[in-house]
């Protein structure tokens, strides 16, 4: 016969068990619906069989396929990967993805040292014929902003980064295009001839080539207007802004990616210069911006 104290203790234990709610054994897996009777994992307040979680729920590395626990990284496309891969796997020069079979179907290393994934290689511009088509498209797109450039007499050269550095004098490897503009006036000023050569990196994805050509053609427009002493921020910012407008009508995530990268650029000339131009256009309109570029060498106060 139990003592009153023992009975009271037993009642208390039964009461506590009842108030604790259903046991884990009575719950079901949020993935397969089967009862959870043993080892389990929780995520976002939901319980899973360990095997269900590992096979179907756990976030996995886009490069190696392993489960991501703790600290990991994401690229601008939303791909998640182990932080250690940053030092182990090359990054695509253009899209920023880590080059791997699982993520980009591999890639190549150009002779000039550029790493390019096979996703970007699908639209790489390497031939003169394709290059001239894109040059004409770039001219048509910036013409919508009243930047008219006749490309019929413009020479286009697709070159590697080594030659680009040699021609431009810029060894930073960040330059994707360079325009050489020359005029020759005969003795006495009777006639003037013009030679324009647009140099563009070969092997860039199509949208990168389009943006670069729109940028360089805006330089041609400025040079033909006699703007030789424009401040770098206004000149390069205007050319980048024109390139951004050229990309605005191009469908697809690749164009959106290039445009977003341009907007976020921390470069004080190309990035901040473009944002200053954008502020000027927002306040005054496109016509006022083009008039500014044609008549002044720098931004007015406040921009």
N, C-alpha and C positions, 0 to 999 in steps of 0.2 A: 504493500500500500504506500503510495507516494505521499510525501509530506505536503502541506499547503504551500510551502516555499517552492518545492520542486514543481508543483502544478502551475504555480504562478509563472515560474521561469519558462516552462514549456509553452504556456499561452503567449507569453511575450515573444518568444522565438517564432511562433506561428504567425503572430500579428505582423512582425517585421518582414517575414518572408512574403506575406500577402501584399504588404505596402510597397515592396520593391518592384512590383510589376512582373511581366512575363520574363522568363529566363531567356538567354541567348539561344537556347535549344529550341525555343518556340518561334524564333524569328526565321525569316526566309531570305535567301540571297537576293539582292536587288538586281542581279543580272539574270540568273537562271530560274529563280523562284523556288529552288529546292530548300528544304529545311537546313538550318545551320546547327550542326551538332558538335562540331569540334573547332579546329583552328579557323579563325576568320580575320578579316581586315575591315576597317572602316574608312570611308572617304566621303567627305561632305555629309556626314551624319547618316550614311547608308552602309549597311553591312554586306560583305561579300565573302563567298568561299575564297580562300587564298588562290586556288587554281583559276577561278573565274576572274578574279581581279588581275592576276598576272597575265592571263591570255587575252583579256578583252577590255579591261578598264585602265590599267596602268599606263601612264604617259611614257612613250618610248623615244629613244634617240633617233632622229631622222638619218643619222649617218651610220651607226653600228647596230641599231635595233634594240640595244639594251635598255632596261628599265631606268628611268630618270628618278633618282632619289637625291634630295638635298638641292644644292645649287646647280643650275643649268642655264644655258643661254638660248636666246631666240634670235633669228635673223629677221629682216624686215618683211619676209614672206610668211612669218608665223612658224617656221620650222624650228623645233626645239632640239638641242643637242648637248652632249656632255661638254663642259668647259675645256676639258683636256684636248678635245679635237682641234681647238683653235691653233695649237702649236704643232699639230700632227698632220692636218689636212689643209691643202691650199684653198684659198678663197677666190672665187671668180672675180676677175677684174671689173666686171660690169654689173652683174646682178647681186653680188655679195654672198651668194650661197656657197657653202663648203662643197668643193668638188668631190663627189663620191658616186659610186655606182648606184646606190640606193636613192640618192637625192637628185642627182643631175645626169644620171647615166654616164658618168665619167666626164672627161674633158681633155684638153690638150694644153701644152705649154708652147707658145709661139717662140720662134727663134730669137725674138727680141726680149724674151723673158716674161711676157704677159701670160697669166694663167686664165684660161677661158673655158667655162663649162660647156657641155654639149647642148644644153638648153639654149644658151646664147649663140652657139655655133650654128644652130639651125637657120638663122637669118643673117649670118655674118656677111658683110659686104666686102668682096675681094676683087671683083672684076670691074673694069672701067665702064662697061655697058650698064651694069646695074648701078654703079656710082652716079652716072650721069642722069639716070632716071630719078634717083633720089634727089639729086641737085635741083632738077626741074621741079620736083614736088615741093622741096623746101622753098624755092622761089615763089611758087604759087601760094603757099601757105602764108608767108610773110607779106605777100602782096595784099592779102585780106586786111592787113593793118596799114595799108598805104606805103609799104616799103617795097618799091618797085625796082627790080634788078633784072636786066636782060642777061641771061646766062649763056647765050649763044656763042659769045667770044671768050668766055671764061675757061681757062684751062683747069682741069681737075687732075690731081695727082694723089694716088693712094700709096702711102708709104709706111714704113715701120717706125717704131718709136726712136730708134737710133738716128735715123735720117731726120725725124721731126725735131729732135734736140739740136741737131747740127744746123738745120735751116733757121729755126726760131731763136736759137741761143738759150733755150729754156731746157735745162737738164733735169727738171723735177719729175718727169715722167707723167705729170698730170695733164699735160697739153694733148688735146685730141685733134686740133686743127690749127692752121696758120695760113694767113693770106699775104701773098707778096704782090704789092701794087706798084707798078712803075709807069711813069709817063715820060715821053721824050718829045721835046719841042725843037723844031728845026731852027736854024740860025735865022734871026729876023722874026721869029714867032709866026711863021706862015702856016704851020700845021703842027698838030700834036697827036702822037700815037700813044695808045694805052695797052699795057700788058698786065693782065690779072691772072694769078695762079693761086688756086685754093688747094692747100695740102690737107689731107684728111688721113687719119690712121686707118690702115687696111685691117680687115678682120673684125671690126666692131659690129655688134648687132645692129640691125636696120634702124631701130629707133634712136640709138646712140648716134649713128651716122647722120640721120635726119636732123637731130638737134644741133649737131656740130656744124652741118652745112648751113642751117638757118642762121646760126651765130655768125659764121664767116661771111655769108652774103650780106648781113647787116653791116659788117665792117666795110664791105665793098660799097654799099649804098652811102655810108658816111664819107668814105674817101672820095667818091665821085662828087659829093657835095662840098668838097674842099675842107672837110673837117680833119685837120692834121694834128691839132694841138689839144684835142679834147682830153680832159682828165681821165685817167684809167678807170675810176669808179663809174663815171657817166658813160664812157665808151663801152667797157666790158659789161657793165650792168645793163645797158640798153640792148646789147647784142644777146645777152642771156635772156632778157625779158622777151625779145622777139622770138628766140628759140622756144621759150615756154609757151608763147601763143601758138607757135607752129605745132607743138605737141598736143595742144588742147583738143583738137579734133581727131586725134588718132585713137582708135579704139584699142582696148586690151590692157592688161595689167602691166605689160612691159613699159608702155608709154607713161602710165601713171607712176610707175616706180622711178623712172628717170626724172619726171617732173618733180616728184616729192623730194628726191635727192638734191635737185637744184635749189628748191625752196629752202631746204634745211642747211645748205652749204654755209660753213663758218668762214669761208674765205672773205677777207675784208673788201676785196675788189669785186670778184665774180659773184659772191653770195650776197654780201651786204649791199653792194652796188645795185644788184638786181632788185633787192627789196626796197631800196630808195626809189628806184624807177617806178616800181609798183605803187608805192605810196603817192608819187607824183601823178601817175595816171589815175589813181582812185580819186584824187582831189580835183584834177584839172582835165582829164580826158586824154585820149590817144592823140588827137590832133595837136594839143598843146605840148605833149611830150615830144612829138616829132619836130615841132617848131623849135623847141628848146635845144634838141640835138643839132638842128641845122644852124642855129644862130649863136649858141653859147658854148663855152668850153667847160663849164662846170654847173653843178646844181645851184639853184638859188638858195638863199638862207632858209632854214627850216626843213631841208631835206637831206 
